[in-house]
Amino acid sequence: MKFIIAPDKFKGSLTGLQFCEIVEKSLKEVLPQSEILSLPLSDGGDGTIDILEYHLKGKRHKIKVSDPLFRKVEASYLYMDAINTAFIEMAEASGMALLSEQERNCYHTTSYGTGEIIVDAIKKGAQTIILGIGGSATNDCGIGMASALGYRFEDIKGNQLIPVGRNLSLIQHINTTQVIPEVSTVKFKVACDVTNPLFGKNGAAYVYGPQKGASEKEIVHLDEGLQHMSKLFKQELAKDIENVKGAGAAGGMGAGALVFLNTELQSGIDLVKQLIDFDKKIKQADWIITGEGKLDNQTLSGKTIQGVLASSKTEKIKVAAFCGSVELSTKEAKKIGILYSDSVLDKAKNFEDAMQNTRLYLSMIAKKFAEEIRE
């Protein structure tokens, strides 16, 4: 029997690589003759570099860049010399994890450090740059990133503004005279796992602003700033991104990537699958075992499991999902293509126990599954 193990991480408790190790060991105990291939995945958010490093064996480069509050921090990105390609994760320089609870407020944060990583990759000779934009602490519409590339954002008097969310409404002119020339020659690919528009009630500020620390008043102002930028993009750069799905990703970095990097947004999971040749590697498998923190109604909204289900359907492979929690009924899970599902939370005493003993419970789930399909 051939198994593919293809999970995302359980945020806060387990990496995709750890999931693979635990499940493979448990399967082998029950089904020692089985063939097992571990293909951990990511949807383009934080952790994507680790997954691509595992599959593609690139070299990590570490550099000092600006964090969301302009302080120096060490960040890394993956570079493959053979194909002159860099894999950059926005969260490395501009992520929520870099700030304490008290420091988190996307009204004051910047994506400048992400731009600094891009510049470093360009200097290394990158001809293709793949940017994952999950896990951000920002709502600056990508102007921080763009500033590092040479864009200048000026107020009504021509003064250069600090590239943070609170200043979006003050920008009257986008000065492109100092943009580094490579921006127009490098091929950018942006991995995006959400479909939110740039502004409005479903936009970047209203949906993600609260969890990024902004107050109600600040969120209103941020949304006004994003609306203003949408108009400015059209007027000054002839870019209409108002109705583009995903423009609101990462505090408007989706829109920023479209405008400043002249690229298109791609499904993060689809991009990762393509890079690691996923569909070719799963052929002739009997089961794909996938998983992520939560299996719920959002699972089919660009997440890893959706990508697994799309591939399994094409190849007619059965899917099992081992998750942190499962909010779908067995019938609902089967309807979307998951024939077997189980959760850590169902085994644990409570949430805290589930978080602390994820490895133990995941091992139990995998053994139980193997015993059931062996009979």
KEKE-3310 file (N, C-alpha, C; in steps of 0.2 Angstrom, whole numbers, plus 5000, padded with zeros to 4 digits):
npx = (5004:5003:5007:5005:5011:5005:5004:5000:5007:5003:4998:5008:5010:5015:5026:5025:5034:5037:5025:5024:5035:5030:5018:5023:5031:5021:5013:5021:5023:5011:5009:5021:5026:5022:5023:5030:5029:5034:5028:5027:5018:5013:5003:5009:5010:5018:5032:5033:5046:5053:5047:5050:5064:5066:5061:5068:5081:5088:5100:5101:5101:5106:5102:5103:5089:5075:5063:5045:5044:5054:5066:5082:5083:5087:5085:5080:5081:5078:5089:5092:5105:5107:5095:5094:5084:5075:5067:5056:5049:5037:5034:5046:5053:5043:5033:5020:5025:5037:5034:5030:5015:5011:5017:5010:5002:4995:4993:5004:5015:5027:5031:5044:5056:5054:5055:5069:5074:5071:5078:5091:5091:5090:5102:5110:5108:5096:5084:5071:5059:5050:5037:5030:5016:5010:5006:5008:5012:5007:4998:5000:4999:5009:5018:5029:5038:5039:5046:5059:5063:5065:5054:5045:5035:5025:5019:5007:5015:5027:5035:5044:5035:5035:5034:5021:5005:4997:5000:4995:4983:4989:4997:5000:5007:5016:5032:5042:5055:5067:5067:5074:5081:5080:5068:5059:5064:5066:5057:5042:5033:5019:5013:4998:4985:4973:4957:4952:4946:4954:4949:4935:4921:4925:4938:4956:4959:4947:4944:4957:4963:4959:4965:4978:4980:4975:4965:4947:4944:4957:4956:4946:4952:4963:4956:4951:4963:4967:4957:4960:4973:4970:4963:4974:4983:4977:4976:4989:4998:4991:4985:4972:4966:4955:4944:4951:4953:4961:4969:4968:4976:4988:4988:4986:4997:4995:4989:5000:5010:5005:5005:5017:5027:5023:5016:5006:4994:4995:4988:4994:4995:4994:5005:5016:5014:5016:5030:5036:5033:5022:5010:5014:5022:5013:5006:4999:4997:4988:4983:4981:4987:4983:4983:4980:4979:4965:4950:4937:4923:4931:4941:4941:4945:4956:4966:4979:4973:4963:4970:4976:4965:4961:4971:4970:4958:4959:4969:4962:4963:4962:4958:4964:4962:4970:4968:4970:4958:4942:4928:4919:4906:4906:4899:4899:4913:4915:4908:4916:4927:4935:4938:4941:4943:4950:4953:4965:4960:4949:4954:4961:4960:4957:4959:4972:4979:4978:4987:4999:5002:5001:5009:5009:4995:4993:5000:4993:4981:4986:4990:4978:4970:4978:4976:4963:4961:4968:4961)
npy = (4994:5011:5026:5044:5057:5072:5086:5102:5114:5113:5126:5134:5122:5111:5107:5105:5095:5088:5082:5073:5065:5059:5053:5044:5035:5029:5023:5014:5005:4998:4994:4988:4985:4994:5008:5023:5041:5056:5072:5087:5102:5119:5134:5145:5154:5159:5149:5143:5144:5134:5123:5123:5123:5110:5102:5107:5110:5122:5136:5144:5162:5174:5190:5207:5216:5228:5227:5226:5238:5246:5242:5234:5217:5200:5191:5178:5170:5159:5153:5148:5144:5137:5139:5153:5158:5165:5162:5170:5175:5185:5186:5184:5196:5206:5201:5196:5188:5194:5204:5210:5207:5219:5228:5226:5234:5238:5250:5257:5250:5243:5237:5237:5230:5218:5222:5226:5213:5208:5217:5212:5199:5202:5208:5197:5191:5186:5180:5176:5179:5172:5176:5174:5179:5178:5180:5193:5208:5220:5234:5242:5243:5239:5249:5251:5240:5244:5256:5252:5247:5259:5267:5282:5290:5304:5319:5332:5343:5338:5332:5317:5303:5293:5276:5269:5262:5272:5283:5282:5289:5302:5302:5310:5309:5297:5294:5288:5289:5284:5271:5255:5248:5234:5229:5229:5219:5207:5192:5191:5181:5179:5172:5169:5167:5171:5179:5192:5208:5224:5235:5240:5232:5219:5220:5222:5231:5230:5217:5211:5220:5221:5210:5213:5223:5236:5250:5253:5266:5268:5258:5262:5273:5267:5260:5270:5275:5264:5264:5277:5274:5265:5273:5281:5273:5270:5283:5288:5277:5270:5258:5247:5240:5238:5229:5217:5200:5195:5207:5213:5205:5202:5214:5223:5220:5212:5220:5229:5221:5218:5231:5237:5227:5222:5210:5195:5188:5172:5156:5151:5137:5130:5135:5131:5117:5115:5119:5109:5098:5090:5084:5074:5066:5060:5050:5034:5032:5025:5031:5048:5056:5070:5086:5099:5114:5116:5109:5115:5125:5134:5127:5125:5137:5141:5135:5123:5109:5110:5111:5098:5090:5094:5088:5075:5071:5072:5062:5051:5047:5041:5051:5055:5065:5071:5082:5096:5101:5096:5102:5099:5087:5069:5066:5079:5080:5069:5073:5084:5076:5070:5055:5049:5056:5063:5070:5079:5086:5078:5068:5073:5080:5093:5109:5114:5103:5097:5105:5104:5090:5086:5078:5065:5062:5063:5053:5042:5043:5041:5027:5021:5024:5016:5003:5002:5002:4991:4980)
npz = (5000:4996:5003:5004:5013:5017:5024:5031:5043:5060:5067:5080:5087:5079:5066:5048:5044:5056:5058:5047:5051:5063:5059:5048:5056:5064:5055:5049:5060:5061:5048:5041:5028:5020:5007:5009:5006:5011:5009:5014:5015:5011:5011:5007:5017:5032:5036:5024:5018:5025:5021:5007:5007:5012:5001:4990:4992:4993:4997:5012:5015:5026:5032:5039:5042:5042:5055:5058:5065:5061:5067:5068:5062:5061:5046:5035:5019:5005:4993:4976:4967:4955:4947:4948:4958:4970:4986:4996:5012:5018:5031:5038:5039:5041:5049:5061:5072:5075:5084:5100:5110:5115:5106:5094:5081:5067:5062:5063:5058:5046:5029:5025:5028:5021:5008:5008:5009:4996:4988:4992:4987:4973:4971:4973:4961:4957:4946:4946:4958:4971:4982:4997:5006:5019:5036:5040:5049:5046:5038:5026:5013:5005:5003:5011:5007:4994:4995:4999:4987:4980:4977:4980:4991:4992:5001:4999:4999:4993:5001:5008:5014:5029:5026:5032:5038:5044:5036:5023:5018:5016:5006:4990:4979:4969:4967:4955:4950:4956:4957:4957:4943:4940:4945:4935:4927:4934:4937:4946:4957:4967:4981:4988:5000:5003:4998:5000:4996:4993:5001:5011:5020:5019:5017:5019:5031:5039:5041:5045:5053:5067:5073:5071:5080:5078:5083:5083:5078:5071:5062:5053:5048:5042:5032:5024:5019:5011:5002:4996:4991:4981:4972:4969:4963:4951:4945:4945:4941:4932:4936:4939:4953:4961:4961:4962:4967:4982:4984:4996:5004:5017:5023:5012:5005:4994:4984:4983:4978:4965:4959:4962:4959:4947:4945:4946:4957:4965:4969:4984:4989:4977:4970:4977:4976:4963:4962:4969:4961:4964:4960:4951:4959:4967:4960:4958:4971:4986:4997:5002:5016:5024:5033:5045:5056:5058:5053:5044:5038:5031:5025:5011:5006:4998:5006:5012:5012:5003:4991:4991:4990:4977:4969:4973:4968:4954:4952:4958:4971:4988:5002:5019:5033:5046:5059:5070:5075:5071:5063:5054:5050:5048:5037:5030:5028:5020:5009:5003:4999:5008:5015:5027:5044:5058:5074:5085:5096:5099:5106:5116:5133:5135:5127:5131:5134:5122:5114:5121:5120:5107:5098:5104:5103:5089:5084:5090:5083:5069:5071:5074:5062:5053:5058:5056:5042:5038:5042)
capx = (5000:5007:5004:5008:5009:5006:5001:5002:5008:4998:5001:5009:5011:5018:5027:5023:5039:5036:5019:5026:5039:5026:5013:5026:5033:5015:5010:5026:5022:5005:5009:5028:5027:5019:5027:5027:5032:5033:5028:5024:5015:5012:4999:5012:5011:5024:5034:5034:5053:5055:5045:5053:5070:5066:5060:5072:5088:5092:5104:5098:5105:5104:5104:5100:5084:5071:5057:5039:5044:5061:5072:5086:5082:5090:5080:5083:5078:5081:5091:5094:5109:5106:5090:5094:5078:5074:5060:5056:5044:5036:5034:5053:5055:5037:5028:5017:5029:5043:5032:5026:5008:5010:5019:5007:4997:4996:4993:5011:5020:5029:5034:5050:5061:5052:5058:5076:5076:5070:5084:5097:5090:5091:5110:5113:5107:5089:5080:5064:5058:5044:5036:5025:5014:5006:5008:5011:5010:5006:4993:5003:4997:5015:5022:5036:5042:5041:5051:5065:5065:5066:5048:5045:5028:5026:5013:5005:5021:5032:5039:5043:5032:5037:5029:5017:4998:4994:5001:4992:4979:4992:5001:4998:5011:5021:5038:5046:5062:5073:5066:5079:5079:5079:5061:5055:5066:5065:5050:5040:5027:5017:5009:4993:4980:4966:4954:4949:4948:4959:4946:4928:4920:4929:4945:4962:4959:4941:4945:4963:4966:4958:4970:4984:4981:4972:4958:4941:4946:4962:4954:4942:4957:4967:4952:4951:4969:4968:4953:4964:4978:4967:4962:4980:4986:4973:4978:4996:5001:4987:4984:4966:4966:4949:4940:4955:4953:4967:4972:4969:4980:4994:4987:4986:5003:4993:4989:5006:5013:5002:5006:5024:5031:5020:5015:4999:4993:4994:4986:5000:4996:4995:5012:5020:5013:5020:5037:5039:5031:5017:5005:5018:5025:5008:5003:4998:4996:4982:4980:4985:4986:4984:4981:4981:4976:4958:4946:4931:4920:4936:4946:4941:4946:4963:4971:4982:4969:4960:4975:4977:4959:4961:4976:4968:4952:4962:4972:4957:4967:4958:4961:4962:4964:4972:4969:4970:4951:4938:4922:4914:4903:4909:4895:4901:4920:4915:4906:4921:4932:4939:4935:4943:4945:4951:4957:4969:4955:4944:4958:4963:4956:4955:4963:4979:4981:4979:4992:5005:5003:4999:5013:5006:4988:4993:5003:4987:4976:4988:4989:4970:4969:4981:4973:4956:4961:4972:4956)
capy = (5000:5017:5032:5051:5061:5079:5091:5109:5114:5114:5132:5134:5116:5106:5109:5100:5090:5084:5078:5068:5060:5055:5048:5039:5030:5026:5019:5008:5000:4994:4992:4988:4984:5000:5013:5030:5047:5063:5078:5092:5107:5125:5138:5152:5158:5158:5142:5141:5143:5128:5117:5123:5121:5103:5099:5110:5110:5128:5139:5150:5168:5178:5197:5211:5220:5232:5224:5231:5245:5249:5240:5229:5210:5195:5187:5173:5168:5153:5155:5142:5146:5134:5143:5160:5159:5167:5161:5175:5174:5191:5186:5184:5203:5210:5197:5197:5185:5198:5209:5208:5209:5227:5232:5225:5239:5239:5257:5260:5246:5244:5231:5240:5225:5213:5225:5225:5206:5208:5220:5208:5194:5205:5209:5190:5188:5182:5182:5175:5179:5170:5179:5172:5185:5177:5181:5200:5213:5227:5236:5248:5242:5237:5255:5250:5236:5248:5261:5249:5246:5265:5271:5287:5292:5311:5322:5337:5348:5335:5329:5310:5301:5287:5271:5265:5262:5278:5289:5281:5295:5308:5302:5313:5307:5291:5296:5282:5291:5281:5264:5251:5245:5226:5228:5228:5213:5201:5189:5190:5176:5180:5166:5172:5161:5174:5182:5198:5214:5229:5239:5239:5228:5212:5221:5221:5234:5228:5209:5209:5225:5220:5205:5216:5228:5242:5252:5254:5272:5267:5254:5266:5278:5263:5258:5276:5275:5259:5267:5282:5271:5262:5278:5284:5268:5271:5289:5289:5271:5266:5251:5246:5234:5239:5223:5211:5196:5195:5213:5214:5200:5204:5222:5226:5219:5209:5226:5232:5217:5219:5237:5239:5222:5221:5203:5192:5184:5165:5152:5148:5130:5128:5137:5126:5110:5116:5119:5102:5093:5086:5079:5069:5062:5056:5045:5027:5031:5022:5036:5054:5059:5077:5089:5106:5115:5115:5107:5118:5127:5138:5123:5125:5144:5142:5132:5117:5103:5111:5109:5091:5087:5095:5084:5068:5070:5071:5055:5046:5044:5042:5056:5055:5071:5071:5089:5098:5100:5095:5105:5096:5081:5064:5067:5085:5079:5065:5077:5087:5072:5067:5049:5048:5062:5063:5076:5079:5088:5073:5063:5077:5082:5100:5113:5115:5096:5095:5109:5101:5083:5085:5072:5059:5061:5062:5046:5038:5044:5037:5020:5019:5024:5011:4997:5001:5001:4985:4975)
capz = (5000:4995:5007:5003:5019:5014:5028:5032:5050:5065:5070:5087:5090:5075:5059:5043:5044:5062:5056:5043:5054:5067:5055:5045:5061:5067:5050:5049:5066:5059:5041:5040:5021:5016:5004:5012:5004:5014:5005:5018:5010:5014:5007:5005:5023:5036:5036:5017:5016:5028:5016:5000:5008:5013:4995:4984:4994:4992:5002:5016:5016:5032:5032:5044:5039:5046:5057:5056:5068:5058:5071:5064:5064:5056:5042:5030:5013:5002:4986:4972:4962:4948:4943:4950:4960:4978:4989:5001:5016:5021:5039:5040:5040:5042:5052:5068:5077:5077:5089:5107:5110:5116:5100:5088:5079:5060:5060:5064:5055:5039:5026:5022:5028:5015:5002:5009:5007:4989:4985:4993:4982:4967:4971:4972:4954:4956:4940:4948:4965:4974:4988:5001:5010:5025:5043:5041:5055:5042:5034:5023:5006:5002:5002:5014:5003:4988:4997:4999:4980:4977:4976:4985:4993:4994:5003:4995:4998:4990:5007:5008:5020:5032:5023:5037:5037:5045:5031:5017:5016:5015:4999:4985:4973:4969:4963:4953:4947:4959:4957:4954:4936:4940:4947:4929:4923:4938:4937:4953:4959:4974:4984:4992:5002:5004:4992:5002:4992:4996:5006:5012:5025:5018:5015:5023:5037:5043:5042:5049:5057:5074:5076:5071:5085:5077:5086:5078:5074:5067:5056:5049:5044:5037:5026:5020:5016:5006:4996:4993:4987:4975:4967:4967:4958:4944:4942:4944:4938:4927:4938:4943:4957:4965:4962:4962:4973:4985:4984:5003:5007:5020:5024:5006:5001:4988:4979:4982:4973:4959:4957:4962:4956:4941:4945:4947:4963:4963:4975:4988:4989:4970:4968:4981:4973:4956:4963:4971:4957:4969:4956:4948:4964:4971:4956:4960:4979:4988:5001:5004:5022:5025:5040:5047:5063:5059:5047:5045:5032:5027:5022:5004:5004:4997:5011:5010:5011:4997:4986:4991:4987:4970:4966:4974:4964:4948:4952:4961:4977:4994:5007:5026:5036:5054:5061:5077:5077:5065:5064:5049:5052:5044:5030:5027:5026:5014:5003:5000:4997:5014:5017:5034:5047:5065:5077:5091:5101:5101:5110:5122:5139:5134:5122:5133:5134:5115:5112:5124:5118:5100:5095:5106:5100:5082:5084:5091:5077:5064:5072:5073:5055:5050:5060:5052:5034:5037:5043)
cpx = (5004:5003:5008:5006:5011:5002:5003:5004:5002:5000:5002:5011:5015:5020:5025:5028:5039:5030:5021:5030:5035:5021:5017:5028:5027:5013:5015:5025:5017:5006:5016:5030:5025:5025:5025:5032:5030:5033:5024:5023:5015:5007:5002:5013:5017:5025:5035:5041:5055:5053:5049:5061:5071:5066:5066:5079:5092:5096:5101:5103:5102:5106:5100:5095:5080:5065:5051:5039:5051:5067:5076:5084:5085:5084:5083:5078:5081:5083:5094:5098:5108:5101:5089:5087:5078:5067:5060:5049:5043:5037:5041:5055:5049:5031:5026:5022:5035:5041:5029:5019:5007:5012:5015:5001:4999:4995:5000:5017:5021:5032:5041:5055:5060:5056:5066:5078:5076:5076:5090:5097:5092:5099:5113:5112:5101:5086:5072:5064:5051:5043:5030:5023:5010:5009:5011:5008:5008:5000:4995:5003:5004:5020:5029:5040:5044:5046:5058:5068:5066:5060:5048:5038:5028:5019:5012:5010:5027:5037:5038:5040:5035:5032:5026:5010:4995:4995:4998:4988:4982:4996:4997:5001:5016:5026:5042:5053:5068:5072:5071:5077:5077:5072:5057:5058:5066:5058:5048:5034:5025:5012:5004:4987:4974:4963:4951:4951:4952:4955:4939:4927:4923:4936:4950:4961:4953:4942:4951:4966:4965:4963:4977:4985:4978:4966:4953:4942:4951:4960:4950:4947:4961:4963:4952:4957:4970:4963:4957:4969:4976:4966:4969:4984:4983:4976:4985:5000:4997:4985:4977:4965:4960:4945:4944:4955:4960:4971:4973:4973:4986:4994:4988:4993:5001:4992:4995:5010:5011:5004:5014:5029:5029:5019:5008:5000:4992:4992:4993:5001:4997:5002:5017:5020:5017:5027:5040:5036:5026:5013:5008:5020:5019:5004:5004:4998:4989:4978:4984:4983:4988:4982:4983:4978:4969:4954:4939:4928:4925:4941:4946:4942:4953:4968:4974:4978:4965:4964:4976:4971:4959:4965:4973:4962:4954:4965:4968:4961:4962:4962:4959:4965:4964:4973:4969:4963:4947:4931:4917:4912:4906:4905:4898:4909:4920:4913:4911:4927:4936:4935:4936:4945:4945:4954:4960:4964:4951:4948:4960:4958:4953:4960:4971:4982:4983:4985:4999:5007:5001:5003:5010:4999:4988:4996:4997:4982:4979:4988:4982:4968:4972:4978:4966:4956:4965:4967:4952)
cpy = (5006:5023:5039:5054:5068:5084:5098:5109:5115:5121:5132:5128:5111:5108:5103:5094:5086:5080:5072:5063:5056:5050:5043:5033:5026:5021:5013:5003:4996:4991:4992:4988:4990:5004:5019:5036:5053:5069:5084:5098:5113:5129:5145:5156:5157:5151:5139:5140:5136:5122:5117:5121:5113:5099:5101:5111:5116:5130:5144:5156:5172:5185:5201:5216:5224:5227:5228:5237:5248:5247:5234:5222:5206:5191:5183:5172:5163:5155:5148:5145:5143:5137:5150:5162:5160:5165:5166:5175:5181:5191:5186:5191:5207:5206:5198:5194:5189:5204:5206:5210:5216:5231:5231:5230:5240:5246:5260:5256:5246:5237:5232:5234:5219:5216:5225:5218:5205:5211:5216:5202:5196:5205:5202:5187:5185:5185:5181:5175:5177:5172:5177:5177:5184:5179:5188:5203:5220:5228:5243:5248:5241:5243:5254:5246:5240:5253:5258:5248:5253:5269:5276:5290:5299:5314:5328:5343:5344:5332:5321:5308:5294:5281:5266:5266:5269:5284:5288:5286:5301:5308:5305:5311:5301:5293:5289:5283:5287:5274:5260:5247:5238:5225:5226:5222:5207:5199:5188:5185:5177:5175:5169:5167:5164:5178:5189:5204:5219:5233:5237:5234:5221:5213:5220:5224:5231:5221:5208:5214:5224:5215:5207:5222:5234:5244:5253:5261:5272:5263:5258:5271:5273:5261:5264:5277:5270:5261:5272:5279:5268:5267:5281:5279:5269:5278:5290:5283:5267:5259:5251:5240:5234:5232:5216:5207:5195:5201:5215:5210:5204:5212:5226:5225:5215:5214:5229:5228:5218:5225:5238:5233:5219:5213:5201:5188:5177:5161:5149:5141:5127:5130:5132:5119:5110:5116:5113:5096:5088:5081:5073:5063:5057:5050:5038:5026:5028:5028:5042:5056:5066:5080:5096:5108:5114:5113:5110:5120:5132:5134:5124:5132:5145:5139:5125:5111:5104:5109:5102:5088:5088:5090:5076:5066:5068:5064:5049:5043:5046:5047:5055:5062:5070:5079:5090:5098:5099:5097:5103:5089:5076:5065:5073:5084:5075:5069:5081:5083:5069:5061:5047:5054:5060:5069:5075:5081:5083:5068:5066:5078:5089:5103:5113:5108:5094:5099:5106:5094:5081:5079:5066:5057:5060:5055:5041:5038:5040:5030:5017:5019:5018:5004:4996:5000:4994:4979:4973)
cpz = (5000:4999:5005:5009:5017:5018:5028:5040:5054:5069:5077:5090:5086:5068:5054:5043:5050:5061:5052:5046:5059:5064:5051:5050:5063:5061:5049:5054:5064:5053:5038:5032:5017:5013:5006:5009:5007:5010:5008:5013:5014:5009:5005:5011:5026:5037:5029:5015:5019:5023:5010:5001:5009:5006:4990:4986:4992:4997:5006:5016:5022:5031:5037:5040:5044:5048:5056:5060:5066:5063:5067:5067:5059:5053:5037:5024:5009:4995:4982:4966:4955:4944:4945:4953:4968:4980:4996:5005:5019:5028:5042:5043:5043:5046:5059:5073:5079:5082:5095:5106:5111:5110:5094:5087:5072:5058:5060:5061:5048:5036:5023:5022:5023:5009:5002:5007:4999:4986:4986:4988:4975:4966:4970:4965:4953:4950:4941:4956:4967:4981:4991:5006:5016:5031:5044:5047:5052:5039:5030:5015:5002:5001:5005:5010:4997:4989:4997:4992:4976:4975:4981:4985:4996:4996:4998:4994:4995:4995:5007:5014:5022:5029:5028:5035:5038:5040:5024:5014:5014:5009:4994:4978:4974:4964:4961:4949:4950:4960:4954:4948:4936:4942:4940:4925:4927:4937:4944:4953:4966:4976:4989:4993:5004:4998:4994:4997:4996:5002:5006:5018:5025:5017:5021:5030:5042:5045:5047:5053:5065:5077:5075:5075:5084:5081:5081:5074:5069:5061:5051:5044:5040:5031:5021:5016:5011:5000:4992:4988:4981:4970:4964:4962:4951:4941:4940:4940:4933:4929:4942:4946:4962:4966:4961:4968:4976:4986:4991:5007:5011:5021:5018:5002:4994:4982:4978:4977:4966:4955:4956:4959:4950:4940:4946:4954:4961:4970:4978:4987:4982:4967:4971:4978:4966:4957:4965:4967:4960:4965:4953:4953:4968:4966:4959:4968:4980:4993:5002:5011:5023:5032:5040:5053:5063:5052:5048:5038:5028:5024:5014:5001:5003:5001:5008:5008:5005:4991:4986:4988:4980:4966:4967:4969:4957:4947:4955:4967:4983:4999:5014:5029:5044:5055:5068:5079:5071:5067:5059:5052:5047:5037:5026:5024:5020:5007:4999:4998:5002:5017:5024:5038:5055:5068:5084:5097:5103:5106:5116:5127:5138:5129:5124:5132:5126:5112:5115:5122:5111:5097:5097:5103:5092:5080:5085:5085:5071:5064:5071:5066:5052:5051:5056:5045:5033:5038:5036)
residu = (MET:LYS:PHE:ILE:ILE:ALA:PRO:ASP:LYS:PHE:LYS:GLY:SER:LEU:THR:GLY:LEU:GLN:PHE:CYS:GLU:ILE:VAL:GLU:LYS:SER:LEU:LYS:GLU:VAL:LEU:PRO:GLN:SER:GLU:ILE:LEU:SER:LEU:PRO:LEU:SER:ASP:GLY:GLY:ASP:GLY:THR:ILE:ASP:ILE:LEU:GLU:TYR:HIS:LEU:LYS:GLY:LYS:ARG:HIS:LYS:ILE:LYS:VAL:SER:ASP:PRO:LEU:PHE:ARG:LYS:VAL:GLU:ALA:SER:TYR:LEU:TYR:MET:ASP:ALA:ILE:ASN:THR:ALA:PHE:ILE:GLU:MET:ALA:GLU:ALA:SER:GLY:MET:ALA:LEU:LEU:SER:GLU:GLN:GLU:ARG:ASN:CYS:TYR:HIS:THR:THR:SER:TYR:GLY:THR:GLY:GLU:ILE:ILE:VAL:ASP:ALA:ILE:LYS:LYS:GLY:ALA:GLN:THR:ILE:ILE:LEU:GLY:ILE:GLY:GLY:SER:ALA:THR:ASN:ASP:CYS:GLY:ILE:GLY:MET:ALA:SER:ALA:LEU:GLY:TYR:ARG:PHE:GLU:ASP:ILE:LYS:GLY:ASN:GLN:LEU:ILE:PRO:VAL:GLY:ARG:ASN:LEU:SER:LEU:ILE:GLN:HIS:ILE:ASN:THR:THR:GLN:VAL:ILE:PRO:GLU:VAL:SER:THR:VAL:LYS:PHE:LYS:VAL:ALA:CYS:ASP:VAL:THR:ASN:PRO:LEU:PHE:GLY:LYS:ASN:GLY:ALA:ALA:TYR:VAL:TYR:GLY:PRO:GLN:LYS:GLY:ALA:SER:GLU:LYS:GLU:ILE:VAL:HIS:LEU:ASP:GLU:GLY:LEU:GLN:HIS:MET:SER:LYS:LEU:PHE:LYS:GLN:GLU:LEU:ALA:LYS:ASP:ILE:GLU:ASN:VAL:LYS:GLY:ALA:GLY:ALA:ALA:GLY:GLY:MET:GLY:ALA:GLY:ALA:LEU:VAL:PHE:LEU:ASN:THR:GLU:LEU:GLN:SER:GLY:ILE:ASP:LEU:VAL:LYS:GLN:LEU:ILE:ASP:PHE:ASP:LYS:LYS:ILE:LYS:GLN:ALA:ASP:TRP:ILE:ILE:THR:GLY:GLU:GLY:LYS:LEU:ASP:ASN:GLN:THR:LEU:SER:GLY:LYS:THR:ILE:GLN:GLY:VAL:LEU:ALA:SER:SER:LYS:THR:GLU:LYS:ILE:LYS:VAL:ALA:ALA:PHE:CYS:GLY:SER:VAL:GLU:LEU:SER:THR:LYS:GLU:ALA:LYS:LYS:ILE:GLY:ILE:LEU:TYR:SER:ASP:SER:VAL:LEU:ASP:LYS:ALA:LYS:ASN:PHE:GLU:ASP:ALA:MET:GLN:ASN:THR:ARG:LEU:TYR:LEU:SER:MET:ILE:ALA:LYS:LYS:PHE:ALA:GLU:GLU:ILE:ARG:GLU)
# end
